[in-house]
């Protein structure tokens, strides 16, 4: 059952987080709720003050991944010369099918992609204070766990807790030196594939308006079916329509054509300094023309020409698979670990959730057990 109105979030911008020292002028800690217009505006204003302006910290990006019963919030800290912001989706445990009557606890997760806590500014960042304040707020508001997907960009993160788990290697293509320097850093097979695609007649167009959404979706869904992707990846058209409507200037569709047909596509998310390969695919019957190699090269050249510092290609579906090796050819020295942090604020409550889900599975004739390493375990 939705419990979205049950949480006692602090009031208007500037309200101190419960547990903070009220007579302390700095740092200031607060929660901004995207459902409250004034706080959503304050969140976006803080985001715009950040030179990095990572798209995945924007309130409208976070809202794309929230259910109707969820809360989209940002835990922020500001002090003299520094800022910290942690975008989160708060999920009511009472909305889960295994929930018992009267369940009023929550858990938290960063939106899909690369998350915070992000930090910027020249002054001391107050990292230890940030985590103490956040933990105190979670205890007060009955948030039993937090799962964070962490940024792969150097220098963006406030200090993370010691419980950090590397998941798989990701590939980041450095764009310094301009398109020619980027080209020179590719592996020879990547350059050969780009040349081959051009000789085959592949062309690439860029759409920054969303007009190419249907063509993108056609290829993307074909690829997800071919790979037997998990259900989560079959995002509805409304998701992409909302992204286009809410995040103007923060995305671009790249469409590779062969004989007039779109045969490879990629949705790229754009921050002030970085471009991210978000979702995409290629029609299998056109692999021999190497359209995806040319598409990735054109994304890198486009981003470099616009002053971006990195093209974050991500990883594969599984560690070291063909998708990962394909990306690695564009940045053989750009391997970075993708890490997650699992914070347990109430160990007993997490264990209760595991037992409740096990009982629900048994009662409904299902087979379920926590997946090793999954965070939090009761959602695995």
C-alpha positions, 0 to 999 in steps of 0.5 A: 500500500502506498505510504508516500505521505507518511514520511516526516520530511523536513519543511521548506528549504533551509530547514535543518535536518533533525538531529543537527545542531540548531545553533551551528551556522555552518554546515547546514544540512537539509532534505529537499523533496522533489514533490514540493515545488519550492524544494524542487526549485531549490534542488535544481538551483543547487544543481545549477550552481555546480560546475559539473552539473551531472545529469544523474543528480538532476531532480527530474532525472531521479523522478524518472525512476520513481514509482507513484508511491516513492519519494524523490529527495536530495540530502544536501549539505552546504558549508563554507566553500563546499557542497554535498548532494545525495539524490535518492529514491525513498521506497516504502516497504509497505508497498512490497507484496511481502509487507506485513500490516502497518509496515511504515519503514523505508529503504533508499537507493540512488537512481539508476546510473552513477550517483553520489554523494557528489561534492564540489567546492574548494573548502573542507567538505565535511564528509564525516559530518555528512555521513553522521547526519545522514545516518541520524536522519535515516534512523529517525525516519525509519530508513533501514538501508541505502544502496548507492551506485557510485560515480566513476568520475575522479574527484566527484564523490565525498568520502564513501563509507568503508563498505564499498563493493566493486561490481564490474569494470567500466570503460571511460573514454578520455576526450582531452586533446580533441577528436584527433587525439581521441582517435589516436588512442583507439585500438587499431581494430576500432579504427579499422571498424570505423573505416569499414563502416564508412566504406559500407555506407553507414552514416550517423545523425544526431538528434537533440530534440527527441524526434528520433525516439521511435527509430531509437526504440525500434532498435533498442527493443530489438536488442533487448529481446535478442539478449533476453534482457531482464524486464527492467530494461524494457522501459515504456515509451512514456519513460523516454517521452518524459526524459525528452520533456524534462531534460532538454539539453541533457540528452542526444539520440545518435542514429546510425543508418544504412541504406536509409534504415536505422541499424544502430542507436544510442541514447547519450546523457549529457552533463556539463563535463561528461557524456554517458552511453545510457541505452542503445543497441544494434540490429544483429543482421547488420553487424558485418557493417560495423555500424555501432563502431562508427556510432561510438566514434561519432559520439566521442567526436561530438562530445569532444568538440563540445568540450566534454572531458569524458565519454563514459561507455559503461561495462558489459552485461557480464564481466569481460563479455563481448560488449565490454571488449567492444567498448574497451577498444575505444579506451584501452587505458580507460578501465575504472571500477564501478562500485556500489555502497550498501549502508545498513542502518537497521540490521534487525529490520533488514533481517526481518524483511528477508524473513518476511519475503521468504515467508511470502514466497513459501505461502504463494508457492514461489521459490526465492532466496537472497542473491549473494552480494545483492544490496539490500538482500531482501530485494535480491 
